[in-house]
Amino acid sequence: MANSKKTVVAIGKFDGVHSGHRELLLKATRIAEEKGYESVALVIDTQRGQLLIPKNERDEMIKSLGINRVEIKCLTPEFMNMSAEEFVSDFLIKELNCEYVVVGYNFRFAKGRSADANYLEELCMENDIYCTVIPKLTCHLESGEVTASSSNIRDSLFRGDVKEASVILGRTYSLSGEVVSGRKIGRTINTPTANIKCHAKTTLPKKGVYATRVQINGKTYASITNIGNNPTVSSNGEITIETHIIDFSDNIYGKEIKIEFLSRIRDEKKFDSLEELKNQIEKDINISKKE
């Protein structure tokens, strides 16, 4: 047997560790603490598509909820062709020594995604495993109620509605990355920017200017962030993330920073001159300071 200690296994993609994911993970944590078992997050990694957060941040966030161990399971042909019965007997029981399993209401598994959460409950009962299915979690938005899901978070980001994305996430939507050297155009108009290099597959919000705050070395600073092509000073079409940190002048090249998105200020726009751009940035800064 691969694991000698009994486990409580929470299963999901956990790609955003949003409010619905946290309900599931916290349930597993509570059961494990009550029973004295090890809590395991079984992350189903599809290895494709855009990421809401980098994988290392995802795993850290999962562990911060009290999960003892994160197991990554990639969708290999062997795993994808496993029957529902084999998934329970050969994987959950033999590999993970699972005593309790926790999944979401929309969980599907086995070959061709043919089995659902209800069938998992049946199989667990036959194998003397306890199964808990977490019901759908809804979030209250100004536009109405929506399901807490990664797809709804992505929809909000594609529309630039970072406030809505934050509600569904259950935390402020953010991007993390290394500060790299840019064109330094901002310095010429007294608004230097930190250029951020994120993971290549990171899901970005709609192009535009956002009121943000930046975390650097444990401190938080007000800022504005532009996501887009910088049409006033560039014509190469490359998407960049540039943050002007208000009242900040330290050298932070090479540092990892976190940008939290508070609200969308405006669309990206091509200005006729750098002076016109500078005037608009000053207006953007004033708006961001009020957030």
C-alpha positions as CSV (number, residue, x, y, z in Angstrom):
1,M,0.0,0.0,0.0
2,A,1.4,3.3,-1.1
3,N,0.2,5.2,2.0
4,S,0.0,3.7,5.5
5,K,-2.0,6.5,7.1
6,K,-5.7,6.8,6.5
7,T,-6.6,9.8,4.4
8,V,-9.4,12.2,3.7
9,V,-9.1,13.0,0.0
10,A,-10.5,16.2,-1.6
11,I,-10.7,15.9,-5.4
12,G,-10.9,18.7,-7.9
13,K,-9.0,20.8,-10.5
14,F,-8.7,23.6,-7.9
15,D,-7.4,25.9,-10.7
16,G,-8.5,29.1,-9.0
17,V,-8.9,27.9,-5.4
18,H,-12.1,30.0,-5.4
19,S,-14.8,30.2,-2.8
20,G,-16.4,26.9,-3.9
21,H,-13.0,25.1,-3.9
22,R,-12.4,26.4,-0.4
23,E,-15.7,25.0,0.9
24,L,-14.6,21.6,-0.4
25,L,-11.0,21.8,1.0
26,L,-12.1,23.1,4.4
27,K,-14.6,20.3,4.7
28,A,-11.8,17.7,4.1
29,T,-9.6,19.5,6.6
30,R,-12.3,19.4,9.3
31,I,-13.0,15.7,8.8
32,A,-9.3,14.9,8.9
33,E,-8.7,16.9,12.1
34,E,-11.7,15.2,13.8
35,K,-10.6,11.7,12.8
36,G,-6.9,12.1,13.1
37,Y,-6.3,11.3,9.4
38,E,-4.1,12.9,6.8
39,S,-5.9,15.4,4.5
40,V,-4.9,15.2,0.9
41,A,-5.9,17.5,-2.0
42,L,-5.9,15.4,-5.2
43,V,-5.4,18.0,-8.0
44,I,-6.6,16.9,-11.4
45,D,-4.2,18.7,-13.7
46,T,-5.4,18.8,-17.3
47,Q,-2.1,20.5,-18.4
48,R,-3.9,22.7,-20.9
49,G,-5.7,26.0,-20.9
50,Q,-5.1,29.3,-19.1
51,L,-4.3,29.4,-15.4
52,L,-6.1,31.6,-12.9
53,I,-3.1,31.4,-10.6
54,P,0.3,29.8,-11.1
55,K,0.5,26.2,-9.9
56,N,3.0,26.9,-7.1
57,E,0.6,29.6,-5.7
58,R,-2.3,27.2,-6.1
59,D,-0.6,24.5,-4.0
60,E,0.5,27.0,-1.4
61,M,-3.0,28.4,-1.1
62,I,-4.4,24.8,-0.8
63,K,-2.0,24.1,2.0
64,S,-2.8,27.3,3.8
65,L,-6.4,25.9,4.3
66,G,-5.0,23.1,6.4
67,I,-4.5,20.4,3.8
68,N,-1.5,18.2,4.8
69,R,-0.5,17.1,1.3
70,V,-1.1,18.0,-2.3
71,E,-1.1,15.2,-4.9
72,I,-1.0,16.2,-8.5
73,K,-2.6,13.7,-11.0
74,C,-2.0,14.5,-14.6
75,L,-4.5,13.2,-17.2
76,T,-2.4,10.5,-18.7
77,P,-4.1,8.0,-21.1
78,E,-3.8,5.3,-18.4
79,F,-5.6,7.5,-15.8
80,M,-8.2,8.7,-18.3
81,N,-9.1,5.1,-19.3
82,M,-9.6,3.9,-15.8
83,S,-13.0,2.7,-15.0
84,A,-15.0,4.2,-12.1
85,E,-14.6,1.0,-10.1
86,E,-10.8,1.0,-10.7
87,F,-10.6,4.6,-9.7
88,V,-12.1,3.8,-6.3
89,S,-10.5,0.4,-5.6
90,D,-7.1,0.8,-7.3
91,F,-6.5,4.5,-6.8
92,L,-8.4,5.9,-3.9
93,I,-8.1,2.8,-1.7
94,K,-4.8,1.1,-2.7
95,E,-2.8,4.2,-3.6
96,L,-4.1,6.8,-1.2
97,N,-5.6,4.6,1.6
98,C,-8.7,6.8,1.4
99,E,-11.2,6.6,4.2
100,Y,-13.2,9.7,3.3
101,V,-13.6,11.4,-0.1
102,V,-14.9,14.9,-0.6
103,V,-16.0,16.2,-4.1
104,G,-18.1,18.9,-5.6
105,Y,-21.6,18.5,-6.9
106,N,-20.4,18.6,-10.6
107,F,-17.6,16.1,-10.2
108,R,-17.1,13.7,-13.1
109,F,-14.5,10.9,-13.4
110,A,-13.6,7.7,-15.1
111,K,-13.3,6.9,-18.8
112,G,-15.1,9.5,-21.0
113,R,-16.1,11.3,-17.8
114,S,-18.9,8.7,-17.6
115,A,-19.3,8.7,-13.9
116,D,-20.7,11.5,-11.6
117,A,-20.7,12.3,-7.9
118,N,-23.8,10.2,-7.3
119,Y,-22.2,7.1,-8.7
120,L,-19.1,7.9,-6.7
121,E,-21.3,7.8,-3.6
122,E,-22.6,4.4,-4.6
123,L,-19.1,3.0,-5.1
124,C,-17.8,4.4,-1.9
125,M,-20.7,2.8,0.0
126,E,-19.9,-0.5,-1.5
127,N,-16.2,-0.1,-0.5
128,D,-16.9,1.2,3.0
129,I,-15.6,4.7,2.2
130,Y,-17.5,7.8,3.4
131,C,-18.3,10.2,0.6
132,T,-19.3,13.9,1.0
133,V,-20.6,15.9,-2.0
134,I,-20.4,19.6,-1.6
135,P,-23.5,21.4,-3.1
136,K,-23.3,24.3,-5.5
137,L,-22.1,27.5,-4.0
138,T,-23.6,30.8,-5.3
139,C,-22.2,34.3,-5.0
140,H,-24.3,37.4,-4.7
141,L,-23.5,40.0,-7.4
142,E,-25.1,43.3,-8.3
143,S,-26.4,41.6,-11.5
144,G,-27.8,38.6,-9.5
145,E,-26.5,35.3,-8.2
146,V,-23.9,33.2,-10.1
147,T,-22.3,29.9,-9.4
148,A,-18.8,29.9,-7.9
149,S,-16.8,28.5,-10.8
150,S,-13.6,29.1,-12.6
151,S,-15.5,29.6,-15.9
152,N,-17.5,32.5,-14.3
153,I,-14.3,34.0,-12.9
154,R,-12.8,33.9,-16.4
155,D,-15.9,35.5,-17.9
156,S,-15.7,38.4,-15.4
157,L,-12.0,38.9,-16.2
158,F,-12.6,38.9,-20.0
159,R,-15.1,41.7,-19.3
160,G,-12.7,43.5,-17.1
161,D,-15.0,43.2,-14.1
162,V,-12.3,42.5,-11.5
163,K,-14.7,43.4,-8.7
164,E,-17.0,40.6,-9.8
165,A,-14.1,38.2,-10.2
166,S,-13.0,39.0,-6.6
167,V,-16.5,38.2,-5.2
168,I,-16.5,34.8,-6.9
169,L,-12.9,34.1,-5.9
170,G,-13.7,35.0,-2.3
171,R,-10.5,37.2,-2.3
172,T,-9.1,40.1,-4.2
173,Y,-8.1,39.0,-7.7
174,S,-4.4,39.3,-8.2
175,L,-1.4,38.7,-10.4
176,S,2.1,37.8,-9.3
177,G,5.3,38.1,-11.3
178,E,8.9,39.2,-11.5
179,V,9.7,42.9,-12.2
180,V,11.7,43.0,-15.4
181,S,13.3,45.8,-17.4
182,G,11.0,47.6,-19.9
183,R,11.2,50.5,-22.3
184,K,11.5,53.1,-19.4
185,I,9.1,55.5,-21.2
186,G,7.3,56.2,-17.9
187,R,10.4,57.7,-16.4
188,T,10.4,60.4,-19.1
189,I,7.0,61.6,-17.9
190,N,7.7,61.2,-14.2
191,T,5.5,58.1,-13.9
192,P,7.9,55.1,-13.8
193,T,6.4,51.7,-14.1
194,A,7.3,48.2,-12.9
195,N,7.0,45.8,-15.8
196,I,5.7,42.4,-14.6
197,K,6.5,39.0,-16.2
198,C,3.8,36.5,-15.3
199,H,3.5,32.9,-16.1
200,A,2.9,32.5,-19.9
201,K,-0.5,30.7,-19.3
202,T,-1.9,33.2,-16.8
203,T,-5.4,34.4,-17.5
204,L,-5.3,38.2,-17.8
205,P,-8.2,40.7,-17.4
206,K,-9.5,42.7,-20.4
207,K,-7.0,45.3,-21.7
208,G,-7.3,48.6,-19.9
209,V,-6.2,50.6,-16.8
210,Y,-7.0,49.4,-13.3
211,A,-6.9,50.7,-9.8
212,T,-4.6,48.3,-8.0
213,R,-2.4,47.9,-4.9
214,V,0.9,46.2,-4.8
215,Q,2.5,44.0,-2.2
216,I,6.3,44.3,-2.0
217,N,8.3,42.8,0.9
218,G,5.3,42.6,3.1
219,K,4.2,46.2,2.5
220,T,1.2,47.4,0.5
221,Y,1.3,50.4,-1.9
222,A,-1.4,52.1,-4.0
223,S,-0.9,51.8,-7.7
224,I,-2.4,51.8,-11.2
225,T,-1.8,49.0,-13.6
226,N,-2.1,49.0,-17.4
227,I,-2.7,45.7,-19.2
228,G,-2.4,46.0,-23.0
229,N,-0.3,47.1,-26.0
230,N,0.7,50.6,-24.9
231,P,-0.4,52.0,-28.3
232,T,0.9,55.5,-27.5
233,V,4.5,54.3,-27.3
234,S,4.5,50.9,-29.0
235,S,3.4,49.3,-32.2
236,N,4.5,45.7,-31.8
237,G,1.2,44.5,-30.3
238,E,2.8,42.7,-27.4
239,I,0.6,42.5,-24.3
240,T,2.4,43.9,-21.3
241,I,1.6,44.4,-17.6
242,E,2.9,47.7,-16.3
243,T,2.3,49.1,-12.8
244,H,3.0,52.6,-11.6
245,I,3.4,52.4,-7.8
246,I,2.3,55.7,-6.3
247,D,4.8,57.6,-4.2
248,F,7.4,54.8,-4.5
249,S,10.9,55.0,-6.0
250,D,12.9,51.9,-4.8
251,N,14.7,49.7,-7.3
252,I,12.7,46.5,-7.4
253,Y,14.1,44.8,-10.6
254,G,14.2,41.1,-10.1
255,K,11.8,41.1,-7.2
256,E,8.5,39.1,-7.1
257,I,5.5,41.3,-6.5
258,K,1.8,40.8,-6.2
259,I,-0.7,43.1,-7.8
260,E,-4.2,43.2,-6.4
261,F,-6.9,44.5,-8.8
262,L,-9.5,46.7,-7.2
263,S,-11.5,48.2,-10.1
264,R,-11.3,49.0,-13.8
265,I,-10.7,52.7,-14.5
266,R,-10.9,52.9,-18.3
267,D,-10.1,51.3,-21.7
268,E,-6.6,51.5,-23.1
269,K,-6.3,54.5,-25.4
270,K,-3.8,55.8,-27.9
271,F,-2.8,59.4,-27.1
272,D,-1.5,62.0,-29.5
273,S,1.5,62.9,-27.3
274,L,3.3,61.9,-24.2
275,E,2.1,65.0,-22.4
276,E,-1.5,64.0,-23.1
277,L,-0.7,60.5,-21.7
278,K,0.9,62.0,-18.6
279,N,-2.2,64.2,-17.9
280,Q,-4.4,61.1,-18.2
281,I,-2.2,59.0,-15.9
282,E,-2.4,61.8,-13.3
283,K,-6.2,61.5,-13.5
284,D,-6.0,57.7,-13.2
285,I,-3.8,58.0,-10.1
286,N,-6.3,60.3,-8.4
287,I,-9.1,57.8,-9.1
288,S,-6.9,54.9,-7.7
289,K,-6.1,56.8,-4.5
290,K,-9.9,56.8,-3.7
291,E,-10.1,53.0,-3.9
